[in-house]
Amino acid sequence: MTAFGSSTPFILIARIKVKPGKVQEYLELAIKTDSAVEASEPGMLHHTFDQDPENPLCFTWSEVYKNDDAFLAHLANPSVGDKCKAAMEATGLPLKIFESKCGYSRV
């Protein structure tokens, strides 16, 4: 069995529901965020932002990090300003970390 730990890639999936009337504003912020991440985070291996086909207010960020350090760099990215960080923290989004029971990572 392959060991998973701080040096293995992992995926983070964040689901967001935008307030009515704020979708365009959020899309503009998402495009800026995506561009900043691509330019400044080589440890982000995959970064997408998708809209739910059944609910135009619901979106999903899918992010694949090279390792724990890549995620920590993402959290500390200066391209995400204090106002944006405060807004993210204010969402009160739940966090659940799944423990890997089987699978593999190509290191």
Residue frames as a rotation matrix with the C-alpha (Angstrom) as fourth column:
MET 1
0.579 0.815 0.000 0.00
0.815 -0.579 0.000 0.00
0.000 0.000 -1.000 0.00
THR 2
-0.239 -0.627 0.741 1.27
0.597 -0.697 -0.397 3.45
0.766 0.348 0.541 -0.92
ALA 3
-0.226 0.109 -0.968 1.64
0.905 -0.344 -0.250 5.90
-0.360 -0.933 -0.020 1.94
PHE 4
0.316 0.360 0.878 -0.05
0.593 -0.797 0.114 9.26
0.741 0.484 -0.466 1.63
GLY 5
0.163 -0.290 -0.943 1.34
0.909 -0.327 0.258 12.26
-0.383 -0.899 0.211 3.41
SER 6
0.427 0.039 -0.903 2.65
0.139 -0.990 0.023 15.79
-0.893 -0.136 -0.428 3.13
SER 7
-0.532 -0.729 -0.431 4.56
-0.347 -0.276 0.896 15.13
-0.772 0.627 -0.106 -0.10
THR 8
-0.667 0.333 0.667 1.73
0.672 0.656 0.344 13.59
-0.323 0.677 -0.661 -2.13
PRO 9
-0.894 0.407 0.186 -0.64
-0.195 -0.729 0.656 15.46
0.403 0.550 0.731 -4.46
PHE 10
-0.603 0.781 -0.161 -4.23
0.662 0.378 -0.647 15.98
-0.444 -0.497 -0.745 -3.35
ILE 11
-0.550 0.530 0.646 -7.45
0.440 -0.473 0.763 17.54
0.710 0.704 0.026 -4.60
LEU 12
-0.779 0.411 -0.473 -9.49
0.274 -0.456 -0.847 20.21
-0.564 -0.789 0.243 -2.90
ILE 13
-0.507 0.713 0.485 -13.08
0.625 -0.083 0.776 20.76
0.594 0.696 -0.403 -4.00
ALA 14
-0.840 0.237 -0.488 -14.82
0.232 -0.656 -0.718 23.93
-0.490 -0.717 0.496 -2.84
ARG 15
-0.304 0.827 0.473 -18.50
0.883 0.057 0.466 24.49
0.358 0.559 -0.748 -3.52
ILE 16
-0.923 -0.036 -0.384 -19.79
0.173 -0.928 -0.329 28.05
-0.345 -0.370 0.863 -3.55
LYS 17
0.017 0.933 0.360 -23.32
0.998 -0.036 0.046 29.43
0.056 0.358 -0.932 -3.75
VAL 18
-0.912 -0.366 0.185 -23.39
0.382 -0.922 0.061 33.04
0.149 0.126 0.981 -4.92
LYS 19
-0.399 0.787 -0.471 -26.11
0.294 -0.377 -0.878 35.44
-0.869 -0.489 -0.081 -3.83
PRO 20
0.284 0.587 0.758 -28.70
0.940 -0.014 -0.341 36.35
-0.190 0.809 -0.556 -6.46
GLY 21
0.985 0.122 0.119 -27.60
0.154 -0.936 -0.318 39.41
0.072 0.332 -0.941 -8.41
LYS 22
0.539 -0.842 0.023 -23.91
-0.608 -0.370 0.702 38.82
-0.583 -0.392 -0.712 -7.61
VAL 23
0.696 -0.248 0.674 -23.02
0.427 0.898 -0.110 36.16
-0.577 0.364 0.731 -10.20
GLN 24
0.788 -0.403 0.465 -21.33
0.347 -0.333 -0.877 38.50
0.508 0.853 -0.123 -12.68
GLU 25
0.594 -0.563 0.575 -19.30
-0.747 -0.651 0.135 40.15
0.298 -0.510 -0.807 -9.91
TYR 26
0.515 -0.386 0.766 -18.18
-0.399 0.683 0.612 36.75
-0.759 -0.621 0.198 -8.63
LEU 27
0.808 -0.211 0.550 -17.29
0.552 0.596 -0.583 35.55
-0.205 0.775 0.598 -12.14
GLU 28
0.722 -0.562 0.404 -15.04
-0.164 -0.706 -0.689 38.58
0.672 0.431 -0.602 -12.60
LEU 29
0.423 -0.548 0.721 -13.35
-0.892 -0.109 0.439 37.86
-0.162 -0.829 -0.535 -9.26
ALA 30
0.675 -0.120 0.728 -12.97
0.007 0.988 0.156 34.17
-0.738 -0.100 0.667 -10.19
ILE 31
0.859 -0.368 0.357 -11.26
0.417 0.096 -0.904 35.01
0.298 0.925 0.236 -13.50
LYS 32
0.500 -0.693 0.519 -8.81
-0.625 -0.704 -0.338 37.36
0.600 -0.155 -0.785 -11.73
THR 33
0.457 -0.287 0.842 -8.13
-0.737 0.408 0.539 34.77
-0.498 -0.867 -0.025 -9.04
ASP 34
0.839 -0.092 0.536 -7.57
0.285 0.914 -0.290 31.99
-0.463 0.396 0.793 -11.57
SER 35
0.762 -0.570 0.307 -5.11
0.140 -0.318 -0.938 34.11
0.632 0.758 -0.163 -13.58
ALA 36
0.393 -0.615 0.684 -3.20
-0.861 -0.508 0.038 35.11
0.324 -0.604 -0.728 -10.43
VAL 37
0.577 -0.137 0.805 -2.96
-0.420 0.796 0.436 31.50
-0.700 -0.590 0.402 -9.26
GLU 38
0.899 -0.233 0.370 -1.72
0.433 0.596 -0.676 30.32
-0.063 0.768 0.637 -12.67
ALA 39
0.622 -0.666 0.412 0.96
-0.109 -0.595 -0.797 33.03
0.776 0.450 -0.442 -12.75
SER 40
0.069 -0.618 0.783 2.23
-0.844 -0.454 -0.284 32.64
0.531 -0.642 -0.553 -9.19
GLU 41
0.222 0.080 0.972 1.64
-0.803 0.580 0.136 29.07
-0.553 -0.811 0.193 -7.98
PRO 42
-0.280 -0.396 -0.874 3.64
-0.861 0.506 0.047 26.38
0.424 0.766 -0.483 -9.79
GLY 43
-0.970 -0.101 0.222 2.48
-0.209 0.812 -0.544 23.86
-0.125 -0.574 -0.809 -7.16
MET 44
-0.005 0.999 0.049 -1.13
-0.476 0.041 -0.879 24.18
-0.880 -0.027 0.475 -8.35
LEU 45
-0.827 -0.411 0.385 -1.34
0.044 0.634 0.772 21.33
-0.561 0.655 -0.506 -10.85
HIS 46
-0.585 0.735 0.343 -5.00
0.646 0.166 0.746 21.79
0.491 0.658 -0.571 -11.81
HIS 47
-0.760 0.345 -0.550 -7.36
0.209 -0.672 -0.710 24.69
-0.615 -0.655 0.439 -11.16
THR 48
-0.734 0.579 0.355 -10.90
0.382 -0.080 0.921 24.89
0.561 0.812 -0.162 -12.56
PHE 49
-0.792 0.587 -0.171 -14.03
-0.200 -0.513 -0.835 26.82
-0.577 -0.627 0.523 -11.75
ASP 50
-0.880 0.474 0.031 -17.29
0.285 0.475 0.833 25.27
0.380 0.742 -0.553 -12.92
GLN 51
-0.611 0.763 0.213 -20.92
-0.790 -0.566 -0.236 26.38
-0.059 -0.313 0.948 -12.84
ASP 52
-0.655 0.481 0.583 -23.65
0.129 0.831 -0.541 23.93
-0.745 -0.279 -0.606 -11.89
PRO 53
-0.959 0.269 0.092 -25.77
0.070 -0.091 0.993 23.27
0.276 0.959 0.069 -15.01
GLU 54
-0.199 0.948 -0.250 -28.93
0.780 0.308 0.545 23.02
0.594 -0.087 -0.800 -12.89
ASN 55
0.704 0.376 -0.603 -28.39
0.680 -0.601 0.420 25.99
-0.205 -0.705 -0.679 -10.58
PRO 56
0.410 -0.558 0.721 -26.67
0.514 -0.512 -0.688 29.11
0.753 0.653 0.077 -12.01
LEU 57
0.705 -0.156 0.692 -25.90
-0.565 -0.714 0.414 30.35
0.430 -0.683 -0.591 -8.48
CYS 58
0.800 -0.367 0.475 -23.77
-0.167 0.624 0.764 27.29
-0.577 -0.690 0.438 -7.61
PHE 59
0.577 -0.720 -0.385 -20.11
-0.629 -0.091 -0.772 26.88
0.521 0.688 -0.506 -8.55
THR 60
0.924 -0.369 0.096 -17.30
0.224 0.729 0.647 24.44
-0.309 -0.577 0.756 -7.81
TRP 61
0.383 -0.908 -0.169 -13.57
-0.916 -0.350 -0.196 25.10
0.119 0.230 -0.966 -7.60
SER 62
0.971 -0.234 0.039 -11.45
0.228 0.966 0.124 21.98
-0.067 -0.112 0.992 -8.26
GLU 63
0.550 -0.828 0.111 -7.83
-0.801 -0.561 -0.210 22.35
0.236 0.027 -0.971 -7.26
VAL 64
0.877 -0.385 -0.289 -5.04
0.410 0.912 0.028 19.78
0.253 -0.143 0.957 -7.38
TYR 65
0.714 -0.655 0.247 -2.02
-0.697 -0.633 0.337 20.60
-0.064 -0.413 -0.909 -5.26
LYS 66
0.194 -0.762 -0.617 1.42
-0.437 0.496 -0.750 19.08
0.878 0.415 -0.237 -5.77
ASN 67
-0.338 -0.328 -0.882 1.81
0.654 0.593 -0.470 18.66
0.677 -0.736 0.014 -1.99
ASP 68
0.391 0.495 -0.776 1.07
0.916 -0.289 0.277 20.27
-0.087 -0.819 -0.567 1.37
ASP 69
-0.444 -0.650 -0.617 3.59
0.555 -0.740 0.380 23.07
-0.703 -0.174 0.689 0.73
ALA 70
-0.855 0.184 0.485 1.76
0.390 -0.388 0.835 24.00
0.342 0.903 0.260 -2.48
PHE 71
0.189 0.977 -0.095 -1.47
0.761 -0.084 0.643 24.37
0.621 -0.194 -0.760 -0.51
LEU 72
0.254 -0.175 -0.951 0.23
0.822 -0.480 0.307 26.47
-0.511 -0.860 0.022 2.17
ALA 73
-0.828 -0.559 -0.036 1.64
0.428 -0.673 0.604 28.69
-0.361 0.485 0.796 -0.59
HIS 74
-0.445 0.757 0.478 -1.89
0.563 -0.178 0.807 29.05
0.696 0.628 -0.347 -1.99
LEU 75
0.473 0.655 -0.590 -3.22
0.863 -0.210 0.459 30.20
0.177 -0.726 -0.664 1.39
ALA 76
0.123 -0.542 -0.831 -0.38
0.568 -0.648 0.507 32.73
-0.814 -0.535 0.228 1.68
ASN 77
-0.231 -0.230 0.945 -0.62
0.967 -0.165 0.196 33.95
0.111 0.959 0.260 -1.93
PRO 78
-0.627 -0.049 -0.778 -0.29
0.348 -0.910 -0.223 37.75
-0.697 -0.411 0.588 -1.86
SER 79
-0.942 0.323 0.093 -2.44
-0.028 -0.349 0.937 37.96
0.335 0.880 0.338 -5.00
VAL 80
0.079 0.952 -0.295 -5.38
0.635 0.180 0.751 37.22
0.769 -0.246 -0.590 -2.73
GLY 81
-0.498 -0.323 0.805 -5.77
-0.180 -0.869 -0.460 40.37
0.848 -0.374 0.375 -0.68
ASP 82
-0.998 0.061 -0.016 -6.92
0.024 0.124 -0.992 40.80
-0.058 -0.990 -0.125 2.89
LYS 83
-0.381 0.917 -0.121 -10.43
-0.861 -0.399 -0.315 41.79
-0.337 -0.016 0.941 1.78
CYS 84
0.079 0.363 -0.928 -10.78
-0.728 0.657 0.196 38.61
0.681 0.660 0.316 -0.25
LYS 85
-0.706 -0.398 -0.586 -9.36
0.085 0.774 -0.628 36.44
0.703 -0.493 -0.513 2.55
ALA 86
-0.891 0.417 0.178 -11.77
-0.309 -0.273 -0.911 38.01
-0.331 -0.867 0.373 5.05
ALA 87
-0.058 0.908 -0.416 -14.69
-0.998 -0.058 0.014 37.36
-0.011 0.416 0.909 2.69
MET 88
-0.136 -0.060 -0.989 -13.66
-0.363 0.932 -0.006 33.70
0.922 0.358 -0.148 2.31
GLU 89
-0.923 -0.260 -0.283 -13.31
0.163 0.402 -0.901 33.27
0.348 -0.878 -0.329 6.07
ALA 90
-0.712 0.692 0.119 -16.68
-0.604 -0.518 -0.605 34.96
-0.358 -0.503 0.787 6.64
THR 91
-0.246 0.649 -0.720 -18.47
-0.726 0.369 0.581 32.39
0.642 0.665 0.380 4.49
GLY 92
-0.081 0.169 0.982 -18.19
-0.886 0.439 -0.149 29.85
-0.456 -0.883 0.114 7.32
LEU 93
0.335 0.186 -0.924 -17.75
-0.762 0.630 -0.149 27.12
0.554 0.754 0.352 4.72
PRO 94
0.800 -0.033 0.599 -17.49
-0.416 0.689 0.593 23.70
-0.432 -0.724 0.538 6.33
LEU 95
-0.037 -0.875 -0.482 -14.24
-0.952 0.178 -0.250 21.80
0.305 0.450 -0.840 5.99
LYS 96
0.790 0.222 0.572 -14.06
-0.395 0.897 0.197 18.04
-0.469 -0.381 0.796 5.85
ILE 97
-0.151 -0.904 -0.400 -10.80
-0.988 0.129 0.082 16.17
-0.023 0.408 -0.913 5.29
PHE 98
0.873 0.461 -0.157 -11.22
-0.478 0.873 -0.093 12.68
0.094 0.156 0.983 3.89
GLU 99
0.037 -0.859 0.510 -8.69
-0.686 0.349 0.638 10.06
-0.726 -0.374 -0.577 4.93
SER 100
0.081 -0.086 -0.993 -7.34
-0.926 0.362 -0.107 8.02
0.369 0.928 -0.051 2.02
LYS 101
0.433 0.145 0.890 -7.96
-0.573 0.806 0.148 4.30
-0.696 -0.574 0.432 2.43
CYS 102
0.123 -0.459 0.880 -6.64
0.621 0.727 0.292 3.13
-0.774 0.510 0.374 -0.93
GLY 103
0.990 0.140 0.000 -5.32
0.084 -0.589 -0.803 4.55
-0.112 0.796 -0.595 -4.20
TYR 104
0.178 -0.979 0.096 -1.99
0.929 0.199 0.311 5.79
-0.324 0.033 0.945 -5.44
SER 105
0.856 -0.077 -0.512 0.01
-0.174 -0.974 -0.144 8.90
-0.487 0.212 -0.847 -6.28
ARG 106
0.571 -0.725 0.386 2.67
0.771 0.312 -0.555 9.08
0.282 0.615 0.737 -8.94
VAL 107
0.775 -0.364 -0.516 5.48
0.120 -0.718 0.686 10.99
-0.620 -0.594 -0.513 -7.28
